[in-house]
Amino acid sequence: MVKKNKSERTKDFKADMQTIKNEDVRKLQETFSQFFGKSSDEMRKRSSRLKNKIYFFGIAAIIFFVVVFYLTKNLNFVGI
């Protein structure tokens, strides 16, 4: 086996974009099925749980920041 230098390797390389795209899609589907499950019912259940968690923590964060903002604007702290 003869090692080619970089310029020779780039001359011979022909990118097959469809093959690369298909491989990326396959990897993405594999990752998605590992996270959400293989069956459609399982995917639906897990995705709705994830959505509900995102909504809950988003609302909790907004309430926290509103309370902190209200307290810092409307209360006079002693010594500050």
C-alpha positions in Angstrom: 0.0 0.0 0.0 1.4 3.3 -1.1 0.4 6.4 0.9 -0.8 9.2 -1.3 -0.1 12.8 -0.4 -2.9 15.2 0.2 -3.1 16.7 -3.3 -3.4 13.2 -4.9 -6.1 12.2 -2.4 -8.2 15.3 -3.1 -7.9 14.8 -6.9 -9.3 11.3 -6.7 -12.1 12.1 -4.2 -15.5 12.4 -5.7 -18.2 13.1 -3.2 -21.4 11.2 -3.7 -23.8 13.6 -2.0 -26.8 11.3 -2.2 -24.9 8.5 -0.4 -23.7 11.0 2.3 -27.3 12.3 2.7 -28.7 8.8 3.0 -26.1 7.9 5.6 -26.9 11.1 7.6 -30.6 10.4 7.5 -30.0 6.8 8.6 -27.9 8.0 11.6 -30.5 10.6 12.5 -33.3 8.0 12.4 -31.2 5.7 14.5 -30.5 8.3 17.1 -34.2 9.4 17.1 -35.4 5.8 17.7 -32.9 5.3 20.5 -34.2 8.4 22.3 -38.0 8.2 21.6 -38.4 4.4 21.0 -39.1 2.3 18.0 -42.9 2.0 17.9 -45.1 5.0 17.1 -47.2 4.7 20.3 -44.0 4.8 22.4 -42.7 7.8 20.4 -46.0 9.7 20.9 -45.9 9.0 24.7 -42.3 9.9 25.2 -42.5 13.0 23.0 -45.6 14.3 24.9 -43.8 13.8 28.2 -40.8 15.7 27.0 -43.0 18.5 25.7 -44.8 18.7 29.0 -41.5 18.9 30.9 -40.3 21.7 28.7 -43.6 23.6 29.2 -43.5 23.1 33.0 -39.9 24.2 33.5 -40.3 27.1 31.1 -43.3 28.4 33.0 -41.5 27.8 36.3 -38.5 29.8 35.1 -40.7 32.7 33.9 -42.5 32.8 37.2 -39.1 32.8 39.1 -37.7 35.7 37.0 -40.9 37.7 37.3 -40.9 37.3 41.1 -37.2 38.2 41.4 -37.7 41.2 39.1 -40.7 42.3 41.2 -38.9 42.0 44.5 -35.8 43.8 43.3 -37.8 46.7 41.9 -40.5 47.1 44.6 -38.7 46.3 47.9 -36.2 48.5 49.6 -33.5 46.4 51.1 -31.9 47.6 54.3 -28.3 48.8 53.7 -28.4 48.7 49.9 
